[in-house]
Amino acid sequence: MELFIYIFAALFSVINPLGAIPVFVGLTQDDSAKERQRISFWTAINVFIILIVSFFIGQYVLNFFGISIDALRIAGGFIIVNSGFSLLNRKPGGRTRGVNKEVQNDAQKRNDIALTPLAIPMLAGPGSISLLIAMYQDYQKFSEQIIAVMAMALVALVIFLVMRSAHYLSRILGASGIVAISRIIGFIIIAIGVQYIISSIANIIESLPVFLK
């Protein structure tokens, strides 16, 4: 249970579905309730698939390019920290992470926005992908991987519920409320990123005597 909660909390913090509410509301303001529910469902499914692929296949991509797991953790740590700072410095009505105006306007003209820009890069972005690739190295047991998949499934379920209730939450919380919650999550994200960088540096330092022999 502790592992499940840890993976879920880490993924939820990095993905931060609450931060996607303003964009979802803006892109679906002219859609019917049924269409919004459909987009919410497929956004969650797409995120889940991306997370699963990142977790199980990502390591083989690293091996192909000759990238060490510590290098990935450091790079991913910086990306995660940067995402956290973006959430901390975000202002009400400000630019939303991961989607610029041109992409947003283009998305409004297309029939389906569930894959892009919502699922990727807004929700399943570089931070969550690098986090999962690193987690795969830490959790090699079959039971641990099942727990990780269950945590990803719960994250996808939460994304569906948040997106489905986005218009309602936007009215209840308001722009300032969403920003306040995002800043709290941003602080947690920074801590996660820093921890990954520290752990990777410690591993590199510990392995130095082996290379110097």
ZAKE-272086 format. One record per residue (C-alpha): residue number from 1; x, y, z. Coordinates in Angstrom, 1 decimal. Example, Ala and Ser with C-alpha at 12.3 -4.5 7.8 and 13.67 -1.06 7.14 Angstrom:
# ZAKE-272086
  pos      px      py      pz
    1    12.3    -4.5     7.8
    2    13.7    -1.1     7.1
//
This chain:
# ZAKE-272086
  pos      px      py      pz
    1     0.0     0.0     0.0
    2     2.9     2.4     0.8
    3     4.4     1.8    -2.6
    4     1.0     2.3    -4.3
    5     0.5     5.6    -2.5
    6     4.0     6.8    -3.3
    7     3.8     6.0    -7.0
    8     0.3     7.5    -7.3
    9     1.3    10.7    -5.4
   10     4.4    11.2    -7.4
   11     2.6    10.7   -10.8
   12    -0.4    12.8    -9.7
   13     1.9    15.6    -8.6
   14     4.0    15.6   -11.8
   15     1.0    15.2   -14.1
   16    -1.1    17.7   -12.2
   17    -4.5    17.3   -13.9
   18    -5.9    20.4   -12.1
   19    -3.4    22.5   -14.1
   20    -5.1    21.3   -17.3
   21    -8.6    22.5   -16.3
   22    -8.3    26.0   -17.9
   23    -7.2    24.6   -21.2
   24    -9.8    21.8   -21.2
   25   -12.5    24.4   -20.4
   26   -11.3    26.7   -23.2
   27   -11.1    24.0   -25.8
   28   -14.4    22.4   -25.0
   29   -16.5    25.5   -24.2
   30   -18.7    25.0   -27.3
   31   -19.0    21.2   -26.9
   32   -22.0    19.4   -25.5
   33   -21.8    17.6   -22.1
   34   -21.7    14.2   -23.9
   35   -18.8    15.3   -26.1
   36   -16.9    16.6   -23.1
   37   -17.4    13.3   -21.4
   38   -16.1    11.5   -24.5
   39   -13.0    13.7   -24.6
   40   -12.4    13.2   -20.9
   41   -12.6     9.4   -21.3
   42   -10.2     9.2   -24.2
   43    -7.8    11.7   -22.6
   44    -7.5     9.4   -19.6
   45    -7.1     6.3   -21.8
   46    -4.4     8.0   -23.9
   47    -2.5     9.1   -20.8
   48    -2.7     5.6   -19.3
   49    -1.3     4.1   -22.5
   50     1.5     6.6   -22.7
   51     2.4     5.9   -19.0
   52     2.4     2.2   -19.6
   53     4.6     2.4   -22.7
   54     7.0     4.8   -20.9
   55     7.3     2.5   -17.9
   56     7.9    -0.8   -19.8
   57     9.5     0.3   -23.0
   58    11.4     3.5   -22.0
   59    14.4     1.6   -20.6
   60    15.0    -0.1   -24.0
   61    15.0     3.3   -25.7
   62    17.7     4.5   -23.2
   63    19.8     1.4   -23.9
   64    19.5     2.0   -27.7
   65    20.8     5.5   -27.3
   66    23.4     4.5   -24.7
   67    21.9     6.7   -21.9
   68    22.5     5.7   -18.3
   69    19.7     5.6   -15.8
   70    21.5     8.2   -13.6
   71    21.8    10.5   -16.5
   72    18.1    10.2   -17.2
   73    17.2    10.8   -13.5
   74    19.3    13.9   -13.4
   75    17.8    15.2   -16.7
   76    14.3    14.2   -15.6
   77    14.9    15.8   -12.2
   78    15.7    19.1   -13.8
   79    12.6    18.8   -16.0
   80    10.5    18.0   -13.0
   81    12.0    20.9   -11.0
   82    11.4    23.3   -13.9
   83     7.7    22.1   -14.1
   84     7.4    22.7   -10.3
   85     8.8    26.3   -10.7
   86     6.4    26.9   -13.5
   87     3.5    26.0   -11.3
   88     4.8    28.1    -8.4
   89     5.2    31.2   -10.6
   90     1.9    30.7   -12.4
   91    -0.6    33.6   -12.3
   92    -4.4    33.6   -12.6
   93    -5.3    33.8   -16.2
   94    -1.7    33.3   -17.2
   95    -0.3    31.1   -19.9
   96    -1.0    27.4   -19.3
   97     1.9    25.0   -19.2
   98     2.6    22.9   -22.3
   99     0.3    24.7   -24.7
  100     1.0    27.9   -26.5
  101    -1.7    30.1   -28.2
  102    -1.0    28.7   -31.7
  103    -1.4    25.1   -30.6
  104    -4.5    26.0   -28.6
  105    -6.1    27.7   -31.6
  106    -5.3    24.7   -33.9
  107    -6.7    22.3   -31.4
  108   -10.0    24.2   -31.3
  109   -10.3    23.6   -35.1
  110    -9.8    19.9   -34.8
  111   -12.4    17.3   -33.9
  112   -10.5    15.4   -31.3
  113    -8.2    17.0   -28.7
  114    -8.0    14.0   -26.4
  115    -4.5    12.9   -27.6
  116    -2.9    16.2   -28.3
  117    -2.6    18.7   -26.7
  118    -4.4    17.3   -23.6
  119    -2.9    13.8   -23.2
  120     0.5    14.8   -24.6
  121     2.3    17.1   -23.9
  122     0.0    18.7   -21.2
  123    -0.6    15.7   -18.9
  124     1.9    12.9   -19.9
  125     4.8    15.2   -20.6
  126     8.6    14.7   -20.3
  127     8.5    14.9   -16.5
  128     6.1    12.0   -16.0
  129     7.8     9.9   -18.7
  130    11.3    10.3   -17.3
  131     9.9     9.6   -13.8
  132     8.4     6.3   -14.9
  133    11.5     5.2   -16.8
  134    13.5     5.7   -13.6
  135    10.9     3.9   -11.5
  136    11.1     0.9   -13.8
  137    14.7     0.4   -12.6
  138    13.7     0.7    -9.0
  139    10.8    -1.8    -9.2
  140    11.9    -4.9   -11.0
  141     9.7    -7.4    -9.1
  142     6.5    -8.5   -10.9
  143     4.4    -7.6    -7.8
  144     5.9    -4.1    -7.7
  145     5.2    -3.6   -11.4
  146     1.6    -4.7   -10.9
  147     1.3    -2.1    -8.2
  148     2.8     0.5   -10.4
  149     0.3    -0.3   -13.2
  150    -2.6     0.0   -10.7
  151    -1.3     3.4    -9.6
  152    -1.2     4.5   -13.2
  153    -4.7     3.3   -13.7
  154    -5.9     5.3   -10.7
  155    -4.1     8.4   -12.0
  156    -6.0     7.9   -15.3
  157    -9.3     7.5   -13.4
  158    -8.6    10.7   -11.5
  159    -7.8    12.5   -14.8
  160   -11.1    11.3   -16.2
  161   -13.0    12.6   -13.2
  162   -11.2    15.9   -13.1
  163   -11.6    16.5   -16.8
  164   -15.3    15.5   -16.7
  165   -15.9    18.0   -13.9
  166   -13.6    20.6   -15.3
  167   -16.3    23.2   -16.1
  168   -17.8    22.7   -12.7
  169   -14.5    22.9   -10.9
  170   -13.5    26.0   -12.9
  171   -16.6    27.8   -11.6
  172   -16.2    26.6    -8.0
  173   -12.5    27.1    -7.6
  174   -12.0    30.1    -9.9
  175    -8.7    31.0   -11.5
  176    -7.1    31.9    -8.2
  177    -8.2    28.7    -6.5
  178    -6.7    26.6    -9.3
  179    -3.5    28.6    -9.1
  180    -3.3    28.1    -5.3
  181    -3.6    24.4    -5.6
  182    -1.2    24.3    -8.5
  183     1.4    26.1    -6.4
  184     1.1    23.6    -3.5
  185     1.5    20.8    -6.1
  186     4.4    22.7    -7.6
  187     6.3    22.7    -4.3
  188     5.9    18.9    -4.1
  189     7.0    18.4    -7.7
  190    10.2    20.5    -7.0
  191    11.0    18.2    -4.0
  192    10.5    15.1    -6.1
  193    12.8    16.5    -8.8
  194    15.5    17.5    -6.3
  195    15.3    14.0    -4.7
  196    15.9    12.3    -8.1
  197    18.9    14.6    -8.8
  198    20.4    13.9    -5.3
  199    19.9    10.2    -5.6
  200    21.6    10.1    -9.0
  201    24.6    12.1    -7.9
  202    25.0     9.9    -4.9
  203    24.9     6.8    -7.1
  204    27.5     8.3    -9.4
  205    29.8     9.2    -6.5
  206    29.5     5.7    -5.1
  207    30.4     4.1    -8.4
  208    33.5     6.3    -8.9
  209    35.9     4.0    -7.0
  210    34.9     1.1    -9.3
  211    35.8     3.1   -12.4
  212    39.0     4.4   -10.9
  213    40.4     0.9   -10.2
//
